[in-house]
Amino acid sequence: MSTPSDEPAFLHRLEGEVEVDLDLIASSHPDEAMDEPASEWMVDPAEVQRDEIGLRSLLGAVESLEGDARTDPAG
């Protein structure tokens, strides 16, 4: 069970993992796959875009929680 003192460390690790995933997406160039026939795609560019949107939403939530933890007098 996590305690309030564990929360900032957990959020920081989660933020780092999400940023790594976003870097991987950025370096994968899924838009270039659109120039190839769909049968040759290793991944669907639309799926990559959905993943990126989800990761950016998660990153925003983590950053918001981290900001709340810094300003919360009880945390």
N, C-alpha and C positions, 0 to 999 in steps of 0.2 A: 504494500500500500504506500502511495506517495504521500509525502508531507508537504506543507506549504514551503518549507525550506528547500525541498527538492525541485519545486516547480521551475524556478528560474534556470537551473542547470538543464532540466529536461527541455524547456522551450529553446534554450540556446543550441542544444544538440539538434533538435528538430529543425530549427531554422537553418543550420548548417547543412543538414541532409537535403532539405528542400532546395537550397541554393545550388548544391551539387547537381541535383536532378535537372534543375533549370539550365545550368551550364551545359549538361549533356545534350539536352534538347536543342539549345542554341548552336552547338557544334555539329549537330547531326544533319543540318541543312535539309529538312523534310520538304521544303518547297521545291528543291531541285528534282525530287522524285516525280513531280508533276510532268516533267518533260519526257518521262519514260512511260511505256504502256503499263497499265495497272497490274497486269500479270507479272511484271518484273519488280514491283514494289516489295521491299522487305517489310515495310510498315505503311499503313495508310496515313497519309499526311493529315487527314481530318482527325484521326485518332490522336496523333501527336499534338495537334492544336488543342483538342479537348483536354489532354493531359496537362499541357502547359497552362491552360486557363485554370484548371483545378489546383495546380501547384501554386500559381500566383495568388489564388484566393486563400489557400492554406497559409502561404507566407504572410499575407496581409493580416490574417487572424492571429498568427503567432506574434507578429510585430505589435499588434494591438494589445495582446495579453502581456507581452513584455513591458510595454509602456505602462499598462495598468499596474503591473507588479512594482515598477520603479516609483510610481506616484502613490501607491497604497501604503498608508502609514502602518497597517497591520502586517504587510508583507515585507 
